[in-house]
């Protein structure tokens, strides 16, 4: 038996321990509202990643357990790098709207992954990338993954177009790592991009400000949310520095973006 060469994604829901704690009160009684929230969140993860409905690449496998999700597929699946990155971006945005943030790592290497088991060097690398290199609430990958995606492009366009499509989902961070951008590149992924974006912005701001407050007593938490703050502020500056606001027809939306402030 041999390993398969697979792209492997390891996602971790941050703060899951606190989410679980909230499902019980101090006396150990069930908090039904919080349990339903967690139930619906996990169900949403399964639906967005097509775990149950079979609408996925032939070799694609998805395993969800507790606060972690592992996705993998054979490297030669047509345009699957693009589709998986897009699915993850949508997932991260939808989880953020629920007040939940993620961290993750994407690797390429040897793996056995079926509906019954998962093991191999690629899983170890993806996990270590998430836990040791991602550092912040981001899902990171190196150029190798982009090159594989470009090589195994969709039938209707070539390598250059495939790479452009992949890069529309990503951004390059200050440490030269690529990450799935759920800030400046989130708008097009919302159901109603023009009118849903303010709701999304407000939720991100709420998450970040709460995290910065919690970070006053915990330096490692402070670092995570300062990263988010910087990405948020960059996004807001881009809105204000471009002709985006003047292009809006809705006066209420114009007022919203004109009054939108940076996080201090």
C-alpha positions in Angstrom: 0.0 0.0 0.0 1.3 3.4 -0.9 0.5 7.0 0.1 -1.3 9.3 -2.4 0.0 12.8 -3.2 -2.7 15.1 -1.8 -3.4 18.7 -1.0 -4.2 18.7 2.7 -6.0 21.5 4.6 -6.1 21.6 8.4 -8.6 24.0 10.0 -8.9 24.9 13.6 -11.8 26.8 15.2 -10.3 29.2 17.7 -11.9 29.6 21.1 -13.7 26.3 20.8 -13.1 25.5 24.5 -14.9 28.6 25.5 -17.7 27.9 23.1 -18.1 24.4 24.7 -18.0 25.9 28.2 -20.8 28.3 27.3 -23.1 25.3 26.6 -23.4 24.7 30.4 -24.1 27.1 33.3 -22.1 27.2 36.5 -24.3 24.4 37.9 -23.8 22.1 35.0 -27.2 22.7 33.5 -27.6 22.7 29.7 -27.8 26.1 27.9 -30.1 25.0 25.2 -29.6 28.2 23.2 -25.8 27.8 23.1 -26.0 24.1 22.3 -28.3 24.9 19.4 -25.9 27.6 18.3 -23.0 25.1 18.3 -25.1 22.4 16.6 -26.1 24.8 13.8 -22.5 26.1 13.4 -21.2 22.5 12.9 -24.1 21.8 10.5 -23.2 24.9 8.5 -19.6 23.7 8.3 -20.7 20.4 6.9 -23.0 22.0 4.4 -20.5 24.6 3.1 -17.8 21.9 2.7 -20.2 19.4 1.1 -19.5 16.7 3.6 -22.9 15.1 3.3 -24.3 15.9 -0.1 -21.6 14.4 -2.4 -21.2 17.5 -4.6 -17.4 17.5 -4.5 -14.4 16.3 -6.5 -14.0 12.6 -7.0 -11.0 12.2 -4.7 -12.1 14.9 -2.1 -12.4 13.8 1.5 -13.6 15.9 4.4 -13.3 14.9 8.1 -14.7 17.0 10.9 -14.0 16.2 14.5 -14.6 18.5 17.5 -12.9 21.9 16.7 -10.9 20.6 13.6 -11.7 20.1 10.0 -9.4 18.2 7.5 -9.9 18.5 3.8 -7.8 16.7 1.2 -7.9 15.8 -2.5 -5.5 14.4 -5.1 -3.3 17.0 -6.7 -4.5 16.4 -10.3 -8.2 17.2 -9.6 -9.2 19.8 -12.2 -9.4 23.3 -10.7 -9.9 21.8 -7.2 -7.3 24.1 -5.6 -9.4 27.1 -6.6 -12.8 25.5 -5.6 -11.5 24.4 -2.2 -9.9 27.8 -1.4 -13.2 29.4 -2.4 -15.2 27.1 -0.2 -12.9 27.8 2.7 -13.1 31.6 2.2 -17.0 31.3 2.2 -16.8 29.1 5.3 -14.5 31.6 7.2 -16.8 34.5 6.3 -19.9 32.7 7.4 -18.2 31.7 10.7 -17.1 35.2 11.3 -20.7 36.3 11.0 -21.4 34.0 13.8 -18.6 35.5 15.9 -16.2 32.6 15.2 -12.7 32.8 13.8 -10.4 30.1 12.3 -6.8 29.4 11.8 -5.3 26.8 9.3 -2.5 25.5 7.2 -2.5 23.9 3.8 0.2 21.4 2.7 1.1 19.1 -0.2 2.4 15.7 0.4 1.8 12.0 1.2 -1.5 11.1 2.8 -4.1 8.3 3.2 -7.5 9.8 3.6 -10.8 7.9 3.5 -14.1 8.1 5.2 -12.7 5.7 7.8 -9.2 6.9 8.4 -6.6 9.7 7.9 -2.8 9.6 8.4 0.4 10.6 6.7 3.2 13.2 6.5 0.9 15.8 4.8 -1.5 15.8 7.7 1.4 16.4 10.2 2.7 19.2 8.0 -0.7 20.9 7.6 -1.2 20.6 11.4 2.2 22.1 12.2 1.7 24.8 9.7 -1.6 25.7 11.4 -0.3 25.5 15.0 3.3 26.8 14.6 3.3 29.0 11.4 -0.1 30.5 10.9 0.1 32.4 14.3 -2.8 34.6 13.6 -6.5 33.9 12.6 -5.5 33.1 9.1 -5.3 30.1 6.8 -1.9 30.0 5.1 -0.3 28.2 2.2 2.9 28.6 0.2 3.4 29.1 -3.5 3.7 25.3 -4.1 -0.1 25.1 -3.7 -0.7 27.9 -6.1 1.6 26.3 -8.7 -0.2 22.9 -8.4 -3.6 24.7 -8.8 -2.3 26.5 -11.9 -1.0 23.3 -13.4 -4.3 21.5 -13.0 -6.5 24.2 -14.3 -10.1 24.1 -15.5 -10.7 22.8 -19.0 -12.1 26.1 -20.2 -9.1 28.3 -19.5 -5.3 28.0 -19.2 -2.7 28.3 -16.4 -2.6 32.1 -16.3 -6.3 32.5 -15.9 -6.4 29.7 -13.2 -3.6 31.5 -11.3 -5.5 34.8 -11.5 -8.7 33.1 -10.2 -6.7 31.6 -7.3 -5.0 34.9 -6.4 -8.3 36.7 -6.2 -9.0 34.7 -3.1 -5.6 35.2 -1.5 -3.4 37.9 -0.2 0.3 38.0 0.6 1.2 38.8 4.2 4.2 40.7 5.6 6.0 37.3 6.2 5.6 36.4 2.5 3.0 33.7 3.3 -0.2 33.6 1.3 -3.4 33.5 3.2 -7.1 33.3 2.4 -8.3 36.9 2.5 -11.6 37.3 4.4 -11.2 41.1 4.8 -10.6 43.1 1.6 -11.7 40.2 -0.7 -14.8 39.2 1.2 -17.4 41.4 -0.4 -18.0 39.4 -3.5 -18.6 36.2 -1.5 -21.6 37.7 0.4 -25.2 36.9 -0.8 -25.9 40.6 -1.4 -22.4 42.2 -1.6 -23.5 45.8 -1.5 -25.9 45.6 1.4 -24.4 42.6 3.4 -20.9 44.1 3.6 -21.8 46.7 6.4 -23.2 43.9 8.5 -20.0 41.8 8.0 -17.8 44.8 8.7 -19.6 45.5 12.0 -19.3 41.9 13.0 -15.6 41.8 12.3 -15.2 45.0 14.3 -17.1 43.5 17.2 -14.9 40.4 17.2 -11.7 42.4 17.0 -12.6 44.9 19.8 -13.7 42.1 22.1 -10.4 40.2 21.3 -8.2 43.3 22.0 -10.0 43.8 25.3 -9.4 40.2 26.3 -5.8 40.5 25.1 -5.0 43.1 27.8 -4.5 40.1 30.1 -3.0 37.7 27.6 -0.2 38.7 25.2 -0.8 35.8 22.8 -4.4 36.8 22.4 -3.4 40.4 21.9 -1.0 39.4 19.0 -3.8 37.5 17.2 -6.3 40.4 17.4 -3.8 43.1 16.5 -3.2 41.2 13.3 -6.9 41.3 12.6 -7.1 44.9 13.5 -4.4 45.8 11.0 -6.2 43.9 8.2 -9.4 45.5 9.2 -7.9 49.0 9.1 -6.3 48.3 5.8 -9.6 47.3 4.4 -11.4 50.4 5.7 -8.6 52.7 4.3 -9.0 51.0 0.9 -12.7 51.8 0.9 -12.1 55.4 1.8 -9.1 55.9 -0.6 -10.8 54.5 -3.7 -13.8 55.8 -5.6 -15.9 53.0 -4.1 -18.0 55.3 -1.8 -18.7 57.8 -4.5 -19.9 55.0 -6.8 -22.7 54.0 -4.4 -26.2 55.0 -5.2 -27.7 54.5 -1.8 -27.2 57.5 0.4 -27.4 55.5 3.6 -24.6 53.3 2.4 -22.5 56.3 1.6 -23.1 57.7 5.1 -22.1 54.3 6.6 -18.8 54.1 4.8 -18.0 57.8 5.3 -18.5 57.5 9.0 -16.7 54.1 9.3 -13.7 54.5 11.6 -10.5 52.6 12.1 -10.0 50.5 15.1 -7.6 52.1 17.5 
